[in-house]
Amino acid sequence: MDPLIIGLPGMAFILLAFILDDFHILSVDSIKSIILNITGSAFLAVYAYTISSIPFLILNSVWLIFAIYKMYRILTGHKN
């Protein structure tokens, strides 16, 4: 399997979240934006692992952890 099958959608999800925030269509604190970030960073972490890119794996794993934490905080009512 070509790793780009996982990497390209991951990149698209992250970029989509960024663009939608930049154009004030979605807030970075919205559930939809966080789901895009969780999905994108998870895909990119798998992609990084597949291509043995440790720095990229660390970056996206940390991004994923913080996005999940942010989702948890919002869902439990602890926004700040």
PyMOL commands that set and color helices and strands:
alter all, ss='L'
color gray80, all
select helices_A, chain A and resi 4-22+31-50+54-75
alter helices_A, ss='H'
color red, helices_A
deselect
rebuild
show_as cartoon
